[in-house]
Amino acid sequence: MSFTVSVDDQVTPAINVLERLISGQDPTLREAAAQGAADEVRSHLEKRDRKPNALGGRRTHYWNDAAAQTFHEVKGDDIRVGIDHPGAALHYHGGTIRPKRAKFLTIPAVAEAHGRTARQFGNLVPIFFDKDTPGARSFGALIEHNDGGDINVIYWLTKRAEIPEDKTVLPKDADIVNAAIDAAEDALEAINE
């Protein structure tokens, strides 16, 4: 009677890659890991961009812009991935937006307003609410009259907008780390060939 024992060790190679990354033995692995982590963030943002906007309006490709502005760098023992996009951090951490060059922010109320400025409409009229008006969403609205006499709210006017914190803007930490390790493992295999 004979038998064979086979051990499929999938952990040790990853530990070896991590050890080489941490010890700084090979800058090529650090660069590969940084690139892998950045690629994971880019891919995540591009997937986010495929989701339609809440109003169903024209696409501005906000998250693709953030993906295009994702970068990586290696400095000594540090690997850094960043997004040089003004809105990514705001959405991730949450915060308040206030107007800088105007009195009010314009918040699209209809699909055709998404990705367009109020000036592009040319025929909008502002109306303002008493701040104590029950159910008032904002300080006012920009409305449009059509030929039938109907009034349509195109934008809501407000002095500030609260952006809620959204940690799903970025991939999970484990996904970023795994992408970095996978890229470093691939680089290590290429070096060893």
C-alpha positions, 0 to 999 in steps of 0.5 A: 500500500502506498499513498502520496500527500500533496500540500497546496500552499497558496499562502506562503507565496503571498507572504514571501511577496509581502516580506520582499515588499516590506523589506524594500528588497526589490523596488520593482515589486513596490512599483508593481504593487503601487500600480496594481493598487491604483488599477484597482481604484481606477477599475472601481471608479469606472464601474461606478461611472456606469451607473446612471445618475439619479435623474436619468439625465445626460452622463457627465462621466464624473467618476471616469474623470476621477479614474483618469486622475488616479495616480500612484507613486513609490517613495522609499518604503511608502506606496501611495495611491491618490485621486487628483479629483476635487469631488472624490474626497468630498463624496468619500468623507462627506461635507458641505458645498457652498456657492463661490461665484454666485448667491445660490447653488443650482441643484438639477430638478429634472433630467435635462438639467443634469450636466448643464448650467442654468445659463444654458437654458436662457429662459429660466425665472427665479422664484423664492420661498419664505424660509419657513414655508412648510415642505420647501426644499430650498430657498428657491427654484429656477422655473421655465414657462412653456407655450402651454402656460405650464411652469416647470421647476428646472433647478432648485436654488440653495445656499448650501448642499450637504454631501453625505459620507460614502465609503463605497467611493473607494474599493474595500481596503482588502481589495486594494491590498489583494490587487497590490499583492497580485501585481507584485506576485506577477512582477516577481514571477516575471523576474524569476523567469 
